[in-house]
Amino acid sequence: MNKLHMWTIGCWVVAMLATSCVSADEARDAASTELTVVVGAAGTDEYQEMFSKWVSQWKQVAENADIPLVTIGESKQDASDREILQKRMQAIQQAKETSHWVILIGHGTHDSRATNFNLLGPDVSAKEFAKWIERREDAADNSSSHDSIVIVNCTSSSGPFVNALSGPGRVIVTATQSGSEQNFARFGKYFADAMRSMESDLDHDDEVSVLEAFLSASKQTLRFYETEARIATEHALIDDNGDGRGTRAETFRGTRPVAKAKEGASIDGNLARRVTLPVGNPKDRAKSVPLTKEQIIARDQLETSVDALRAKKDDLSESDYYAQLEELMVQLAEIYHPSTE
């Protein structure tokens, strides 16, 4: 089988992943996802209006994906927003078999002592935030996406949150690459836009992954500064390999990294590419049944094997490489379209 023919088969199999044909019985054990949106102190009416729009966008994301949404900071409560957020994060880190997305909207500050997310009332530092989730029983590796934690800090000076929060089973996205990028960050708007747009769906599976949204938002943020003829004052990072360093969008071509990590470390993006939310009209997905936890684990393991195979492509003959790739792709297709025999 020649290379072109083999590659065509691979593309066809990947395209099949857009629809799932699992049974109704299996659907009862489908993996679950929860979304938490935290809006901090606005400071001005202009920012208040802007942040409210971003929150509304995330409400639409939750509605489209048909997942539970918790908002913090929209209205006054008996407890402070900091106390409410702390309890929420501690509940998240104790939960199992659920993927959690946490979106931080607002302003951030940084000095020699701490990097803070500015809440209405007492702020929370990156180190404090990390302590709230440190007791979570983290995954042994980054291969499984069904119980991951995604934290997207959309604020200025958010870069140090990567260093503080990075760990196994976590995807950390920040609007800036360092604490010194202290100007107002617009990345949050474009990240929310990306989660609602089919244009962000680079692999055409009717879902938008954290990585796809990160890449789209980074591109749109850069375009804003170019259009306004301004010097870019924010450079987003994504981290999902637990090394606490983060990676910028320029490192990727499509959803694949074009550079290798230093000292043999794994590159960021492998987990973030698999953590997704449905996009588009829910009515259009009425016949689509979500994967079960077991199917997601099996899919993630197979996709990890595909990544490992690609990494050693140069060490294999062309026939061996494509034979192994075909076998993995067929197994992936079986997850989404199981045999009826």
C-alpha positions in Angstrom: 0.0 0.0 0.0 1.6 3.3 -1.0 2.0 6.3 1.2 -0.8 8.4 -0.4 -3.3 5.6 -0.1 -2.4 4.9 3.5 -2.6 8.6 4.4 -6.1 8.8 2.8 -7.2 5.9 4.9 -5.9 7.7 8.0 -7.7 10.9 7.2 -10.9 9.0 6.5 -10.8 7.3 9.8 -10.1 10.5 11.7 -13.1 12.1 9.9 -15.3 9.3 11.2 -14.6 10.5 14.8 -17.1 13.4 14.3 -20.0 11.1 15.0 -20.5 8.6 17.7 -22.7 5.5 17.5 -22.5 4.1 21.1 -25.7 2.5 22.5 -28.2 4.1 24.8 -27.1 1.8 27.6 -23.6 3.0 27.3 -24.7 6.6 27.3 -25.8 6.4 30.9 -22.2 6.1 31.9 -21.0 9.0 29.7 -18.2 11.1 31.1 -19.3 14.3 32.7 -18.0 17.9 32.5 -18.6 20.9 34.7 -17.8 24.6 34.1 -17.0 27.3 36.7 -16.8 30.9 35.6 -15.3 33.4 38.1 -15.6 37.1 37.5 -13.3 39.4 39.5 -13.5 43.1 40.5 -14.1 45.2 37.4 -12.9 48.6 38.7 -14.8 50.6 36.1 -18.2 50.5 34.4 -16.5 49.9 31.1 -14.7 46.8 32.4 -17.9 45.7 34.2 -19.8 45.7 30.9 -17.0 43.9 29.1 -16.7 41.2 31.7 -20.5 40.7 31.8 -20.4 40.0 28.1 -17.7 37.4 28.5 -19.6 35.7 31.3 -22.7 35.6 29.0 -20.6 34.0 26.3 -19.6 31.2 28.7 -23.2 30.7 29.7 -23.9 30.1 26.0 -21.0 27.7 25.8 -22.4 25.7 28.8 -25.9 25.7 27.2 -24.6 24.5 23.8 -22.5 21.8 25.5 -25.4 20.9 27.8 -23.1 21.0 30.9 -23.6 22.4 34.4 -22.4 26.0 35.0 -21.4 27.7 38.3 -20.7 31.4 38.3 -18.9 33.2 41.1 -18.7 37.0 41.5 -21.9 38.0 39.6 -23.9 38.9 42.7 -23.3 39.5 46.4 -23.3 36.6 48.7 -23.1 36.2 52.5 -19.6 34.8 52.1 -16.8 36.6 50.2 -16.0 35.6 46.6 -12.6 34.4 47.8 -14.3 32.0 50.3 -16.8 30.8 47.7 -14.0 30.2 45.2 -11.9 28.4 47.7 -14.8 26.0 48.6 -15.5 25.5 44.9 -11.9 24.6 44.1 -11.6 22.3 47.0 -14.8 20.5 45.9 -13.4 20.2 42.4 -10.1 18.7 43.5 -11.9 16.1 45.5 -14.3 15.1 42.6 -13.4 12.2 40.4 -14.5 11.0 37.0 -15.5 14.5 36.0 -13.6 17.0 33.8 -13.7 20.6 35.3 -13.2 23.8 33.4 -12.4 26.9 35.5 -12.4 30.3 33.8 -11.0 33.4 35.6 -12.2 36.7 34.2 -11.0 40.1 35.4 -7.7 41.8 36.3 -4.5 40.5 37.7 -1.6 42.1 39.5 2.0 41.1 40.1 4.9 42.3 42.3 8.0 40.7 44.0 5.8 39.2 46.6 2.9 37.6 44.7 0.8 37.3 41.6 -2.9 37.9 42.3 -6.3 37.4 40.7 -8.3 40.4 41.7 -11.6 39.4 43.3 -14.3 41.6 44.6 -13.0 41.7 48.2 -9.8 39.8 49.2 -7.7 38.7 46.2 -6.2 35.2 45.7 -2.6 34.6 44.8 -1.3 32.0 42.4 0.3 30.1 45.3 -2.9 30.2 47.4 -4.9 29.0 44.4 -2.4 26.1 44.0 -2.9 25.0 47.6 -6.6 24.8 47.1 -6.2 22.1 44.6 -3.1 20.4 45.8 -4.9 17.6 47.6 -6.6 16.4 44.4 -5.6 12.8 43.6 -3.9 13.7 40.3 -3.5 11.3 37.4 -0.4 9.3 37.2 0.2 10.6 33.7 -1.3 13.0 31.2 -3.0 10.3 29.0 -6.5 10.6 30.3 -8.8 13.6 29.6 -12.1 12.4 31.3 -11.2 13.7 34.7 -8.8 16.6 33.9 -8.9 20.1 35.4 -8.7 23.1 32.9 -7.9 26.5 34.4 -7.9 29.5 32.0 -6.7 32.7 33.6 -7.7 35.5 31.3 -6.2 38.3 33.3 -3.1 40.5 32.9 0.0 39.3 34.8 -1.3 35.8 34.7 1.8 34.0 33.5 3.0 32.9 37.0 -0.2 30.8 37.3 1.4 28.4 34.9 4.3 27.8 37.3 2.1 27.6 40.3 -0.7 25.4 39.0 1.0 23.1 36.5 0.7 19.4 37.3 -0.4 16.0 36.0 -3.9 15.9 34.6 -4.1 19.7 34.4 -4.3 22.1 31.5 -3.3 25.6 32.4 -3.9 28.6 30.0 -2.8 32.1 30.8 -3.3 35.4 28.9 0.3 36.4 29.4 3.7 34.7 29.5 4.9 36.6 32.6 3.8 38.7 35.5 5.4 41.7 34.0 2.8 41.9 31.1 0.6 44.1 33.3 -1.5 45.9 30.7 -5.2 44.9 30.3 -5.5 41.5 28.6 -8.0 40.9 25.8 -7.2 37.2 25.4 -10.3 36.3 27.5 -12.7 37.7 24.9 -11.1 35.8 22.1 -10.9 32.5 24.1 -14.7 32.7 24.8 -15.3 33.6 21.1 -13.3 30.5 20.1 -15.3 28.2 22.3 -18.5 29.2 20.5 -17.2 29.1 16.9 -17.1 26.2 14.4 -14.1 28.0 12.9 -12.0 27.0 15.9 -12.8 23.3 15.2 -9.5 22.6 13.3 -10.0 18.8 13.3 -13.7 19.0 12.3 -15.0 16.8 15.1 -17.8 19.2 16.1 -16.0 20.0 19.3 -13.5 22.6 20.3 -10.6 21.5 22.4 -8.7 23.7 24.9 -5.7 23.6 22.5 -7.9 24.7 19.5 -9.4 27.6 21.5 -6.0 28.6 22.8 -4.6 28.7 19.2 -7.6 30.6 17.9 -7.6 33.1 20.7 -3.8 33.7 20.5 -4.2 34.4 16.7 -7.1 36.8 17.2 -5.3 38.6 20.1 -2.3 39.2 17.9 -4.5 40.4 15.1 -6.1 43.0 17.4 -2.7 44.5 18.2 -1.6 44.5 14.5 -4.9 46.1 13.4 -4.6 48.8 16.1 -0.9 49.3 15.2 0.1 48.6 18.8 2.9 46.7 20.4 1.5 43.4 21.7 1.5 43.4 25.5 0.2 39.9 26.1 1.5 36.5 24.9 -0.7 33.6 26.0 0.8 30.3 27.3 -0.6 26.8 27.5 0.8 24.0 29.8 -0.4 20.5 30.1 2.7 18.4 30.5 3.3 19.3 34.2 6.7 21.0 33.7 5.4 24.5 34.6 7.0 26.2 31.7 4.2 26.7 29.2 4.3 27.0 25.4 3.3 29.8 23.1 1.0 29.4 20.1 3.8 30.0 17.6 5.1 26.6 18.6 2.2 24.8 16.8 1.3 24.2 13.2 -2.3 23.2 13.2 -2.6 21.4 16.5 0.8 19.7 16.3 4.0 21.2 17.8 6.7 22.0 15.3 9.4 22.1 17.9 10.7 19.5 20.4 10.8 20.0 24.1 14.3 20.4 25.7 16.0 17.6 27.4 13.6 14.9 26.1 10.6 16.3 28.0 7.1 15.9 26.5 5.8 18.8 24.6 2.7 20.7 25.7 -0.6 20.1 23.8 -1.2 16.3 24.0 -3.7 16.5 26.8 -5.2 19.9 25.8 -5.9 18.5 22.3 -8.2 15.8 23.9 -10.1 17.9 26.4 -13.1 19.3 24.4 -16.5 20.8 24.6 -19.2 20.4 21.9 -19.8 23.5 19.7 -22.7 24.6 17.6 -26.5 24.0 18.0 -27.3 21.2 20.4 -30.2 20.2 18.2 -27.7 19.3 15.4 -26.1 16.8 17.8 -29.4 15.2 18.9 -28.4 11.8 17.3 -24.9 12.0 18.7 -24.3 10.0 21.9 -21.3 11.0 24.1 -18.5 8.5 24.7 -18.4 6.6 28.0 -15.5 7.1 30.5 -14.1 3.7 29.4 -14.2 4.7 25.7 -12.5 8.1 26.4 -9.7 6.3 28.4 -9.2 3.9 25.5 -9.3 6.7 22.9 -6.7 8.7 24.9 -4.4 5.7 25.2 -4.7 5.1 21.4 -4.0 8.7 20.6 -1.0 8.7 22.9 0.2 5.7 20.9 -0.3 7.6 17.7 1.8 10.5 19.1 4.5 8.1 20.1 4.5 6.4 16.7 4.8 9.8 15.0 7.8 10.6 17.2 9.7 7.6 16.0 8.7 7.8 12.3 12.2 8.4 11.1 13.4 5.2 12.8 10.9 3.0 10.9 10.6 2.0 7.3 7.7 3.6 5.5 5.8 0.3 5.3 6.2 -0.4 9.0 5.2 3.1 10.0 2.0 3.1 7.9 1.1 -0.4 8.9 1.2 0.5 12.6 -0.6 3.8 11.9 -3.4 1.9 10.1 -3.8 -0.5 13.0 -4.2 2.3 15.5 -6.6 4.3 13.3 -8.8 1.3 12.8 -9.0 0.8 16.6 -9.9 4.5 17.0 -12.7 4.1 14.5 -14.0 1.1 16.4 -14.4 3.2 19.5 -16.7 5.6 17.7 -18.4 3.0 15.5 -18.3 -0.3 17.4 -18.9 -3.5 15.6 -22.4 -5.0 15.9 -21.1 -8.5 15.5 
